[in-house]
């Protein structure tokens, strides 16, 4: 496990140094920052114009939204290789070379891509969560900080599971699945809607199919003391791990199904 971790971070260091060889690498940081900051502007403007929705203010929404965005950003940064897998490894035949190496396939694929500018999203999300907690007057304790860390870890693991699931299915489709982006970029947009006003179908989908609410809304509810069972806030890590476990099962079935691209 330690040896695989060392290899993983060596891969990341290699990608980081090679990416910084380009003189304009910092421009991508600014570009992603603009995209991330402008994304929730519509929501902020709606609350500014029409006021709160019941007891839900813009700070409530930004807190839940930022936890989801930060989790997605962490997975996008450190598990980016699986997002590129169908096109850059599977269809090109480069996956055959990975199979010949006596190292973990998961580590090799996950670390096959790393872009520094992707870290802007989780950093911005964490900063937004801090602002929202300050606006809501939440006094952070070690226990509450632990819940927030578990939410980020569970969310990162969950989104890594989405990327792994896509790669596992690609063994059978031999291409990327565009609909899977409903579970990535589109999924955290759901958190802009307060949970009490969500249709039951969406609640079920984003609780039991993709545990989005367990890594964003329920941890926020526990930390802020909203009227929800406190124990739900502690399920972010188990929920994310369970989703990743199912995704890894699909991945392993796909690897066993793989017949190579030939010479």
Phi, psi and omega in degrees: 000316180294319180297318179294323178295320179298318179296318180301312182287335173293320175301312181299318179297319179298314179295321180297312182293321180292323179293327181280357175290336178281129186297331183261025183298329183288341178295327178294327177298316180294319180299312181294323178300317179297317181296315183293318182290322183282343184301312181272009184300321180302318179296316180298318180294322178297316179291325178295322184280317188251355178084190184289157172258097186064237178266005183268116177259175180295330178294322176300312183294316181297324179299309181295316181297317184292326176297318179293316181296316180297320179297315178297319180297321178296315179294320180295330181280314190258357177228031187294331183302325180290332178292328180269350189307310184302324185268315191266346180237315186284303185290333180279345182089358181292342179296333178300321180294325179293326180293336181279345183273137182279051180225165182299128177297321181301313181295316182297317181288314183300322184266008181286346177219139173205127179237124183301322184294343178292339180288346179297322183298308180294324179295317178296319179298318179294320177297319179294322178296320177298319178296316182296318179297323178294317179296326181276356178070032181276127176270114183282132174244166177306324179294316180292322177297321177298321178296318179294320177296320178295324178296316179294318179294315179296321178292320177298316179296319180298313181290327172300322177298323178296316179295320179294319178299317178301316181292322178296319178290334181295337176298333183261332181264341181058030175194169177288158180249108184295329182293341182294341180292347171296336181264358180242267184301324183278335188292319182287348175292337180297331184290352175289341179268125178303137184305320180296337182261003180284139172299149183301324181299314179295321178301316181293317181298314185268014170246317189249335175270305172238109189286054182299315183294331181286342180253002181225297188289310185292321172299320178297321180296321180291317181294321184270350179077032177288168188280066177221153177304128185296329184294339178296332180290344181267001184266002184298313182292313176298321180295316178296319180294322178296318179294318178296322178300316178295322179294320178296328177296316177297319179300314182294322176297319178296318179297320179292330179284337187297132184247008180076157179270353183082186183268000000 
